[in-house]
Amino acid sequence: MNMNKQRYIRYIILLMAVSLPQLLHAEEVGQVQYTRGAVTMQNMDGSSARLVAKDEAVQRGEVLKTGPRSFTIVKLNDGTRMTIRPNSSFSVEQFNAKEDSTASAILRLFRGGMRAITGYISKNNRDGYKVKTGVATLGIRGTEFDARICQDDCEEENRLLKNKQNKIIDKTVARAVFVRSGLVATSIDGVPRKLKAGSAIFEGDTLVTKTNAYAIVVFKDKSRISLQSNTIFRVDEMQFSEEKAEDSTALFSLLRGGLRAVTGLIGKLNPRKYSMRTSVATIGIRGTGYDLMCTGVCVVENGEQNPEPLNLPKGDGLYAYVWDGAIDFGGEVIPTGKAAFKSNRSAPPEVLPGVPDFFKNNPVPKPGDFKVDEKLLFSKIDAEEAPPGLYVSVTEGNVTLENRSGQKLDLSAGQSGFADVLGRQAKQLSQVPVFQKFDVYPTPDVPNPAMININVNAIGNDDSGMVCEIK
């Protein structure tokens, strides 16, 4: 055997000696579901850096890094899903995914931010799921939350987002204030988006609920609508000004399903400027609370029928029930406490002898029963200062924030907290930080992240730029 072959064999043996322990101790804890831009993975010592692609395994102890305006969505083996934001470093330090009370996880956020929806570990062991940072440690309990380590970047984002969102508020005609099991809005340009409580609704939007879902929507003129399951509803026109309320207009279309409505200032000051259209009849109002159900020939969207079985005493068509005020139902005035039916556009309206059970036993609450500050919904943003530190906002569940001095702060759904970099204070904030409330980077449950154009939505950037997607 010549010297070159001997050197080559020694090199292979040495390489195997170095690599084998790493392979033996490698522990797969999750998988990359999506990447956008520059996303890398490397060992804890900074070696073996590589670009990350979709479906790549996430190993315990490896450090995941994202570049500027880059992000990745990761799913861990217990069902936890996370969006790792731009300029972030993240690692899974410990992970025991047993489906019992011994399950545990310790995640490490070195810098940047994450948006997370936790899996079964945080539910099976309420004290076993933690996210550690250099500023504070988070105890996670069955939670959806955002965490962000800020330097000076969040203060600048607050300023830019304040200006941007105030322009959006000028165009906002309504907000979803309660959403159960999903609400999707499709803009007049055909672009869908998932809505949650607080999401803005614009003129021309078509709102869709699925089976077992419902949502409550509040409009600028203080009118309200509860959308029932399997409903399609469109905001055709909504022009409202408090200074000229008598000249404002509201025009809606119920394309399928059911709703419960309370009219607002437009209906009270100028009822002729408010109408609810269906394919069977147009509803005029007189300072009113009413229910509608549209099935069969009443449905106009894609010809789809309501998949829920309904106890319809007169068959398919348009049903109405008035529980306050009165409505004009195809030329027939229906007063409080009465119900009516219209089988098709040419048929005359029929006042029913009683109120159908599906109206009387409606599980969806009347929209006026939901407590909300209507003025605050459409107020301009007054962004708070955002000094360096750790910011946490909780959407569901609970998070305990403990800073380096041992101060603890318990946060529940809808609350936000802050820990400063020196460990001197941990405090609850009066509102969700603007940079988290209007984060342009998606939550990890977004249906199709490839459709999100970060380049258009990114703060301070108006051109299309370049998108790098590694597949």
Legacy VTK file of the C-alpha trace (Angstrom):
# vtk DataFile Version 3.0
C-alpha trace
ASCII
DATASET POLYDATA
POINTS 471 float
0.000 0.000 0.000
1.561 3.305 -1.031
1.831 6.343 1.250
-1.034 8.260 -0.423
-3.500 5.412 0.177
-2.373 5.101 3.811
-2.884 8.820 4.371
-6.338 8.599 2.759
-7.406 5.676 4.980
-6.146 7.469 8.114
-8.099 10.553 7.024
-11.314 8.526 6.607
-10.841 6.858 10.013
-10.228 10.244 11.657
-13.299 11.726 9.971
-15.452 8.825 11.178
-14.072 9.176 14.697
-15.082 12.832 14.763
-18.473 12.412 13.074
-19.727 9.193 14.693
-20.282 10.620 18.213
-22.198 13.529 16.709
-24.385 11.144 14.706
-24.975 8.921 17.723
-26.036 11.880 19.888
-28.082 13.669 17.210
-31.669 14.007 18.363
-34.318 15.086 15.905
-36.831 17.331 17.699
-38.763 18.819 14.790
-38.902 19.788 11.164
-38.651 22.946 9.070
-41.985 23.586 7.356
-41.150 26.757 5.423
-38.257 29.166 4.835
-38.070 32.584 3.237
-34.754 34.340 2.643
-31.449 33.504 4.340
-32.038 30.806 6.979
-29.121 28.723 8.302
-28.457 25.977 10.823
-25.173 25.404 12.634
-23.634 23.632 15.611
-23.454 25.358 18.991
-19.774 26.150 18.441
-20.597 27.977 15.208
-19.265 25.268 12.902
-20.940 23.417 10.018
-23.253 26.264 9.009
-25.616 25.337 6.182
-28.627 26.770 4.411
-31.931 25.349 5.585
-34.645 24.017 3.270
-38.238 22.865 3.720
-38.665 19.425 5.388
-35.165 19.516 6.905
-34.841 17.993 10.374
-34.248 20.219 13.395
-31.728 18.684 15.799
-31.520 19.388 19.513
-28.678 21.798 20.277
-28.334 23.194 16.759
-28.732 26.941 16.326
-31.232 28.186 13.759
-30.463 31.660 12.396
-32.453 33.991 10.141
-31.060 36.899 8.156
-32.557 40.364 7.576
-36.155 40.163 6.276
-35.989 36.360 6.427
-38.109 33.961 8.452
-38.797 30.285 8.922
-41.683 28.207 10.274
-40.740 25.192 12.384
-42.881 22.397 13.822
-41.597 20.458 16.854
-42.469 16.846 17.583
-45.097 17.720 20.224
-47.041 19.844 17.713
-45.500 23.187 18.723
-45.328 25.546 15.740
-43.081 28.595 15.635
-42.287 31.426 13.286
-38.698 32.558 13.830
-38.554 36.224 12.840
-35.752 38.060 10.945
-32.347 38.586 12.591
-33.023 35.840 15.127
-31.030 33.013 16.700
-32.910 30.102 18.235
-32.174 26.639 19.608
-33.942 23.693 21.240
-31.799 22.882 24.300
-33.892 20.124 25.879
-36.856 18.206 24.532
-38.778 15.274 26.016
-41.911 14.702 23.946
-43.463 11.876 25.989
-47.231 12.256 26.047
-47.499 12.305 29.843
-46.703 14.563 32.806
-42.936 14.009 32.400
-42.894 15.841 29.056
-40.657 18.914 29.026
-38.957 21.393 26.729
-36.419 24.188 27.085
-36.082 26.519 24.110
-33.470 29.262 23.810
-34.008 32.585 22.046
-30.577 34.199 21.780
-31.760 37.237 19.845
-34.625 38.412 17.652
-38.172 37.141 18.016
-40.593 34.253 17.698
-44.328 33.721 17.290
-45.397 30.394 18.778
-48.392 28.102 19.235
-47.370 25.401 21.689
-48.203 21.692 21.492
-49.060 19.009 24.007
-45.960 19.372 26.242
-47.185 22.697 27.635
-50.605 21.139 28.250
-49.415 17.859 29.837
-46.806 19.498 32.104
-47.760 23.048 33.016
-44.345 23.720 34.556
-42.260 21.847 31.997
-42.168 24.230 29.042
-39.774 27.176 29.132
-38.259 29.695 26.752
-34.970 31.154 27.990
-33.451 34.452 26.885
-30.599 36.565 28.179
-33.162 38.962 29.646
-35.766 36.677 31.248
-37.214 33.159 31.310
-40.736 32.431 30.108
-42.881 29.676 31.592
-45.383 28.547 28.970
-48.787 27.029 29.746
-50.889 25.904 26.778
-50.241 29.065 24.875
-50.115 31.178 21.753
-47.665 34.011 22.265
-45.147 36.406 20.700
-41.713 37.064 22.218
-39.258 39.671 20.969
-35.844 40.798 22.228
-35.581 44.452 21.244
-32.589 46.701 20.833
-33.325 50.071 19.205
-35.223 48.429 16.336
-38.615 48.173 18.065
-38.764 51.883 18.833
-38.263 52.677 15.152
-40.820 50.033 14.105
-43.343 51.568 16.491
-42.965 54.939 14.831
-43.280 53.593 11.290
-46.142 51.243 12.139
-48.038 54.009 13.906
-48.033 56.103 10.740
-48.904 53.136 8.523
-51.691 51.767 10.711
-53.306 55.161 11.202
-53.688 55.355 7.421
-55.286 51.886 7.478
-57.659 52.950 10.263
-58.946 55.717 7.996
-60.037 52.990 5.534
-61.360 50.575 8.174
-65.166 50.324 8.175
-65.517 47.558 10.783
-63.619 45.221 13.081
-64.122 41.634 14.126
-64.445 41.755 17.924
-65.055 38.046 18.514
-64.124 35.054 16.330
-64.844 31.424 17.085
-63.375 28.650 14.897
-62.316 30.894 12.040
-63.339 33.883 9.946
-61.915 34.617 6.488
-62.207 37.892 4.592
-61.650 38.166 0.849
-60.920 41.653 -0.441
-62.525 43.215 -3.502
-59.310 42.233 -5.338
-59.834 38.561 -4.459
-57.095 38.324 -1.802
-58.111 36.201 1.242
-56.919 36.807 4.795
-57.637 35.141 8.119
-59.295 37.406 10.678
-59.112 37.296 14.445
-60.465 39.531 17.193
-59.387 43.090 16.408
-58.813 42.528 12.669
-59.839 45.328 10.321
-62.599 44.946 7.724
-62.798 47.136 4.611
-65.381 48.179 2.080
-65.829 45.408 -0.501
-64.738 42.594 1.842
-66.590 39.268 1.703
-66.663 37.480 5.077
-66.973 33.689 5.342
-67.540 31.449 8.366
-67.283 27.662 8.325
-69.168 24.904 10.169
-69.424 25.477 13.951
-67.929 28.943 13.592
-69.351 32.366 14.302
-68.090 35.922 14.566
-69.227 39.310 15.860
-68.470 42.400 13.777
-68.784 46.041 14.870
-69.035 48.855 12.298
-67.934 52.464 12.568
-71.511 53.709 12.925
-71.948 51.332 15.933
-74.073 48.856 13.983
-73.268 45.219 14.751
-73.649 41.842 13.114
-73.257 38.293 14.441
-72.370 35.982 11.549
-73.546 32.406 12.065
-71.812 29.266 10.822
-71.599 28.547 7.082
-72.376 32.163 6.243
-71.183 34.416 3.422
-71.659 38.142 3.965
-70.392 41.112 1.941
-69.779 44.755 2.866
-70.860 46.398 -0.403
-70.713 50.011 0.775
-69.975 51.661 4.099
-69.422 55.406 4.190
-69.670 56.955 7.636
-68.671 60.255 9.194
-69.770 61.336 12.673
-69.859 64.946 11.459
-72.181 64.021 8.569
-73.933 60.919 9.866
-77.172 61.836 8.094
-75.375 61.601 4.731
-73.664 58.278 5.499
-74.611 54.991 3.807
-74.513 51.279 4.652
-75.227 48.577 2.076
-74.678 44.900 2.856
-75.381 41.557 1.150
-76.204 38.247 2.815
-75.159 35.678 0.213
-75.634 32.537 2.288
-76.403 31.464 5.849
-77.590 33.464 8.825
-76.911 36.621 10.798
-78.154 38.641 13.743
-78.023 42.416 13.276
-78.359 45.584 15.321
-78.509 48.823 13.359
-76.359 51.799 14.317
-76.343 55.540 13.747
-76.977 55.306 9.997
-80.106 53.229 10.546
-81.357 55.560 13.255
-80.620 58.919 11.572
-81.386 57.957 7.981
-83.002 54.489 7.623
-83.285 54.887 3.849
-79.485 54.827 3.596
-79.249 51.385 5.279
-80.185 48.136 3.520
-79.430 44.435 3.719
-79.707 42.694 0.343
-80.377 39.054 -0.465
-81.299 37.426 -3.772
-84.889 37.055 -2.523
-85.542 40.463 -0.941
-83.890 43.666 0.257
-84.386 44.401 3.942
-85.107 47.962 5.019
-84.857 48.840 8.695
-86.390 51.152 11.273
-84.017 51.275 14.269
-83.906 47.520 14.495
-82.613 44.255 15.850
-83.347 41.290 13.585
-82.261 37.821 12.424
-82.051 36.485 8.882
-81.574 32.986 7.476
-80.871 32.497 3.745
-80.950 28.968 2.264
-81.751 27.195 -0.991
-82.825 29.575 -3.766
-81.733 32.479 -1.567
-78.094 31.385 -1.841
-76.187 33.119 -4.648
-72.532 32.375 -3.904
-71.239 29.450 -6.005
-74.608 27.766 -5.712
-73.473 26.147 -2.433
-76.184 25.184 0.029
-75.955 25.330 3.792
-74.421 21.973 4.884
-76.083 22.193 8.312
-79.510 20.533 8.579
-82.067 23.156 9.608
-85.593 22.791 10.886
-87.216 24.956 8.219
-91.009 24.974 8.526
-91.594 26.363 5.015
-88.602 24.830 3.200
-85.733 26.804 1.687
-85.850 30.536 1.112
-85.374 33.707 3.187
-86.544 33.837 6.797
-86.629 36.913 9.028
-87.322 37.453 12.716
-87.555 40.877 14.375
-86.735 41.156 18.075
-86.521 44.961 18.221
-88.054 47.686 16.041
-89.361 46.715 12.609
-88.142 45.797 9.125
-89.455 46.208 5.608
-89.442 42.639 4.289
-90.091 42.820 0.553
-92.873 45.387 1.019
-94.317 43.849 4.195
-93.600 45.566 7.531
-92.602 42.973 10.144
-92.932 44.306 13.739
-91.192 43.250 16.939
-91.779 39.632 17.924
-92.859 38.466 14.465
-91.218 36.233 11.855
-91.717 36.086 8.098
-90.772 33.968 5.082
-90.248 34.550 1.366
-89.691 31.528 -0.850
-88.254 33.421 -3.850
-88.002 36.905 -5.325
-91.408 36.874 -7.014
-93.307 35.257 -4.130
-95.144 37.535 -1.685
-93.829 37.735 1.895
-95.664 35.596 4.419
-95.960 36.451 8.112
-95.544 33.199 10.042
-97.943 32.225 12.845
-95.037 31.734 15.226
-91.277 32.177 15.511
-89.396 29.129 14.083
-87.336 27.113 16.571
-84.046 27.813 14.766
-84.579 31.503 15.590
-85.815 30.955 19.160
-83.011 28.509 20.004
-80.227 30.334 18.188
-76.906 29.488 19.965
-75.151 32.514 18.460
-75.438 35.544 20.779
-77.056 38.785 19.748
-74.271 41.179 18.702
-75.318 43.802 21.230
-74.632 41.366 24.097
-70.879 41.538 23.485
-69.164 44.245 25.560
-66.638 46.344 23.667
-65.457 49.969 23.626
-66.696 51.011 20.178
-64.815 54.317 20.218
-61.523 52.599 21.011
-61.973 50.198 18.067
-61.476 52.972 15.524
-59.209 55.361 17.446
-55.852 56.335 15.997
-52.787 54.592 17.437
-50.781 56.260 20.154
-47.652 54.102 20.278
-45.846 53.737 23.600
-42.071 53.894 23.881
-40.244 50.620 23.263
-36.897 50.650 25.132
-34.497 47.675 24.788
-35.629 44.513 26.533
-37.870 41.461 26.191
-41.501 41.954 25.127
-44.102 39.186 25.432
-47.714 39.274 24.205
-50.139 36.422 24.943
-52.974 35.506 22.566
-54.123 32.325 24.344
-53.137 30.538 27.539
-50.724 31.878 30.145
-47.082 32.953 30.290
-44.985 33.587 33.391
-42.178 36.088 32.799
-39.304 35.935 35.310
-36.467 38.429 34.924
-32.856 38.033 36.058
-33.637 39.601 39.448
-36.274 36.958 40.173
-39.283 39.223 39.620
-42.254 37.262 38.241
-45.088 38.502 36.091
-48.124 36.360 35.196
-49.680 37.166 31.832
-52.948 35.790 30.410
-54.677 36.087 27.032
-54.718 39.648 25.723
-51.952 40.849 28.050
-48.378 41.945 27.362
-45.302 42.254 29.540
-41.795 43.713 29.471
-38.455 42.923 31.114
-35.586 45.392 30.808
-32.078 44.263 29.814
-30.571 45.039 33.235
-33.006 42.869 35.170
-34.342 45.762 37.216
-38.009 45.487 36.325
-40.675 43.196 34.958
-43.939 44.999 34.291
-47.276 44.516 32.573
-47.910 46.892 29.678
-51.134 48.856 29.219
-51.517 47.604 25.631
-50.025 45.155 23.147
-46.886 46.787 21.687
-47.587 48.165 18.237
-44.686 46.206 16.690
-46.256 42.940 17.932
-49.907 43.820 17.341
-49.217 44.646 13.684
-46.354 42.247 13.023
-46.077 41.710 9.249
-44.417 38.310 9.722
-47.033 35.528 9.917
-48.149 33.377 12.799
-47.053 29.734 12.342
-50.574 28.528 11.545
-50.916 30.675 8.412
-52.440 28.448 5.668
-50.053 29.381 2.850
-46.964 31.399 3.903
-45.710 31.482 0.318
-48.587 33.847 -0.527
-47.432 36.456 2.002
-45.583 39.307 0.321
-43.316 40.598 3.062
-41.613 42.931 0.594
-44.815 44.916 0.102
-45.832 44.892 3.750
-42.411 45.460 5.274
-42.148 48.707 7.165
-40.200 51.395 5.361
-40.102 49.495 2.084
-42.374 50.102 -0.882
-40.661 48.309 -3.751
-41.038 44.683 -4.661
-37.453 43.744 -3.874
-36.367 40.123 -4.133
-37.705 37.030 -2.454
-35.418 34.043 -1.866
-37.286 30.820 -1.141
-35.241 27.652 -0.628
-37.101 24.472 -1.587
LINES 1 472
471 0 1 2 3 4 5 6 7 8 9 10 11 12 13 14 15 16 17 18 19 20 21 22 23 24 25 26 27 28 29 30 31 32 33 34 35 36 37 38 39 40 41 42 43 44 45 46 47 48 49 50 51 52 53 54 55 56 57 58 59 60 61 62 63 64 65 66 67 68 69 70 71 72 73 74 75 76 77 78 79 80 81 82 83 84 85 86 87 88 89 90 91 92 93 94 95 96 97 98 99 100 101 102 103 104 105 106 107 108 109 110 111 112 113 114 115 116 117 118 119 120 121 122 123 124 125 126 127 128 129 130 131 132 133 134 135 136 137 138 139 140 141 142 143 144 145 146 147 148 149 150 151 152 153 154 155 156 157 158 159 160 161 162 163 164 165 166 167 168 169 170 171 172 173 174 175 176 177 178 179 180 181 182 183 184 185 186 187 188 189 190 191 192 193 194 195 196 197 198 199 200 201 202 203 204 205 206 207 208 209 210 211 212 213 214 215 216 217 218 219 220 221 222 223 224 225 226 227 228 229 230 231 232 233 234 235 236 237 238 239 240 241 242 243 244 245 246 247 248 249 250 251 252 253 254 255 256 257 258 259 260 261 262 263 264 265 266 267 268 269 270 271 272 273 274 275 276 277 278 279 280 281 282 283 284 285 286 287 288 289 290 291 292 293 294 295 296 297 298 299 300 301 302 303 304 305 306 307 308 309 310 311 312 313 314 315 316 317 318 319 320 321 322 323 324 325 326 327 328 329 330 331 332 333 334 335 336 337 338 339 340 341 342 343 344 345 346 347 348 349 350 351 352 353 354 355 356 357 358 359 360 361 362 363 364 365 366 367 368 369 370 371 372 373 374 375 376 377 378 379 380 381 382 383 384 385 386 387 388 389 390 391 392 393 394 395 396 397 398 399 400 401 402 403 404 405 406 407 408 409 410 411 412 413 414 415 416 417 418 419 420 421 422 423 424 425 426 427 428 429 430 431 432 433 434 435 436 437 438 439 440 441 442 443 444 445 446 447 448 449 450 451 452 453 454 455 456 457 458 459 460 461 462 463 464 465 466 467 468 469 470
